Amino acid sequence: MARGATRLLLAAAVTTAVLAAPSRLDEGIRPLLPAEVVPTACAAEACPQAARQALLARIEDHLFERMPAASQQVHEAVARAVIGEAEAVELDPLLVLAMIEVESGYDPGAASGAGARGLMQLLPGTMRRETEALGLGVADPADPVANVRAGVRYLRRCLDSYPGHMGLALMAYNAGPNRVFELLQDETGMPDWALAYPRRVESEHRKLQRAFGAAPGPRFASAGPAR
C-alpha cells in the first residue's frame, strides 16, 4: 500500500479510537447514545478538505518515488509547497509537478549551463526577486521548498503576461519573456526548440493527470493545452 494511503488509514483509525475512548480512565467504555454517530470520511467531491488531503498524500508518494534520496520531511514540505502555492495563484498543482519533471527531473541540485538551479531551474536574479516578493529573504536555490515557491510565482507571472496562451507562457518561463517577445516579432515563426518545451510540459501534465486519476478540481484554474 502507498505510504500516503497508509497514513490516511492510520489517521482515520486514530480518530475512531479517540471518539470511542472513555473521557476518564476509570469510567469504562462509554456507549454511544442513539443520536450519536461516529463521523466517517466524506467523499472527496463533497469535502474539499478531504480532497486536498488526499491529493497531498498522493503528491508525497509521487515525490517519494521521484526523490528517493530525500527525507520524508522534505517530501512533505515540498508537497505542501506545491499545493499551497498552486492554490494561492490558482494553478493546477499537477502542472507544477510537470514543470519540475521537465526542468530538473526532481533533482534539487540540478544546474544548467545558463546558471539556472534547483527543482524549477530558476536563474539567480529570478529566484531573488520572487523570494523577496514572498518575504522569504535570501534563499538558497538548492532549497527545494523555496525553489518551488519562487518557481510557481514566476510561472504565474508568465501566464499573466500571455493570458489564454499557455504555450507562450511556458516558453517565457523556459527562455525568458524578452526572448519570447523577440521570437514573436520574427516573421519566420517560432523555431522548433521553442515549441518543444511547452509540448514536453503538456505531455507530462497529461500523464500525471492520468496517473492521479483526474484533474484536481474546480478551485484550480484550468490549464489548457499549449498553443
N, C-alpha and C positions, 0 to 999 in steps of 0.2 A: 504493500500500500504506500502511496506517495507520502512524503513527510508532512506536507501541508494538510492533506486529508486526515492523517492520523492526529494532527494537532487539533483539528476541528472536532473530531470524535471525542478526544480526551476532554476538551472544554465542555462539551455537552454533558459528558458523564459527570464531571465535577459539579456542574450546575444542578443536575438532578439530585446528586448526593447531598448537596448543601440544602436544597429545598426539603428533602425528606429527613434530615438530621434533626435531633431534638435541640431546642433552644438552650437547654441546660443539660449537662451530662447526667444529672440524677433524675431527669424527667421521664426517661424511657422513650420509646418510639412514639411520636405524635401522629395519630391517624389523620388523614386528610378529611376535612369537612366536606359535605356533599357539594357545596358551592365552589370548592377549591379545585382548580385544575392545574396540574403541573404544565408549565408552558413548554411548548416544543418549538424547534427551529422553524421559522416561517419560510415559505417559498421565496427564492431569490427575487423573482419578478415582483413579489408583493412586499418585499422588505429590502429597501436599498442598502441598509447597513449590512444585512446578511450577504447580499450580492457583492458588496465591497470587500468583506472579509474573505469570501470565497475566492474572489479574484486575487486578493493579496496573497493568499495561500498558494494559488496556482503560480503566481509570478515568483514567489520564493522557491518553489520546487523547480521552476524553469532556471532560475539563477543557480541553484544547487547543481543542476546538470551542466550548465554552461560555464560556471566559475567554480570548479571543484576544489581549487586551492584556497579559496576564500573561506572565512569562518561563517558560522550560522549567523552571527551578529551582523556581518557585512551583508549577507543575503537579505536579512530582514530590513536593514537600514536602506539598502538600495531599492528594495521592493516598495517600501513606504515612500521613498523619494519619487519613484516613477509614478505611483498612483497620486500622491499628493500634488506634485507639480502638474501632472496631466489634468487633474481636477481643477486646479487653480486657473489654468489657461484654456480649459475646455478642449482638450485633445484626447484622442484615444490612447490609453497607455500602451496598447499593443503596437501602435505606430512608434512610440518611443523605443520599445524593445526592438522593433525592426531597424530603427536608426542605429542602435547600439550594435546590433549584429553586423550591419554593413560597415559601420565606421571602424569598429575595433575588434569585432569577434569576441566581445566581453573580456578584453584584456585591459585592466586598469592602467597598466604600464605602457600601453601602445603609444608609439610616437611616429609621426610621419616625417618625410623629408622636408616638408614645409614648416615643421615646428609644431603642428597640432598634436595635442596629447590627451590621454585619458579615454574613458569609455565612449564619449561622444566627440572625441577628436576636436577640441577647441584650441584655437590659437591663443597665445598668452594674453593678447590685448582683449580678445572677446571674452575669455574667462574672467579677466579682471573687471571688465565693465559689468558683466552680468552678476558676478558675486557681490560687487559693491552695490548694485541696484537691489539685490536681495537682502542686503545688510549682513552679508557673511564676512565682509572684510577681505583680507588677503587669504586665498585658499590655494592649496596645492592642487594642480590639475590632475595629479595621480590619486587624489582623494575621490573615490568613486561616487560618494553621495553628493559632494559639492559639484563635481563634474556633471552629473546627471541633472541636478537642479539648474545649473547655469545653461546646460545644453538645451533643456526643454524651453527655458525662457527665450533663448536665442532662436530656436525653431519657431516659436510663436511670433517673434518679430518678423521673421522671414515670411511666414504665412500671411501676416497682416500687410506686408509690403506687396504681396501678389494675391489679393483676395479672390477666391474662386479658381486659382491656378496652382494646384498642389505641385505639379511638376516644376514650375518655375520657382516656387518657394523652396523645394528640395534642392534644386540647382543652386540657388542663392546660398543655402546652408553649406553646400559642398564646395562651391567655387568662389563664393563671396558675392555680395549684392552688386558691387561695382562691375565685376567681371560679367555677370549675367546681363546687366544693363548694356554693356558693350556688345555682347553677343546678339542682343535684341536689335541693335542698330545695324548689324551685319546683314546685307541683302542676300548672302549665300545661305542663310538659315542656321539653325542650331547644329553644331558638329555632333558626331556620334558619341564622343566621350561625354558631352554634357547631357545628352539624352539617356545614356546608360545608367547614370546614378539613380535618378528617380524611378526608373524601371526596376532596378535591383531592390530599392526600398519597398516599393509597392508589391513586388513579388514576395518578399519576406513578410510583409504585413499580411497578405492574404494567407500565407502558410501558417502564420501564428493564429489568425482568426479560425482557421480550420482546426488547428491543434487545440485551441482553447474552447472550441465548441460553438462559439457565436460571437458576434460583436458585443462589446462591453455593455452598452445600454444607452438610454436617452440622455443621461446627464453629460455625456461626452459628445463633442461636436463630431459630425460625420466627416470622415476623411475619404474623399472621393479618389478615383484613380488619377494617376499622373496624366498631365496633358502636355 
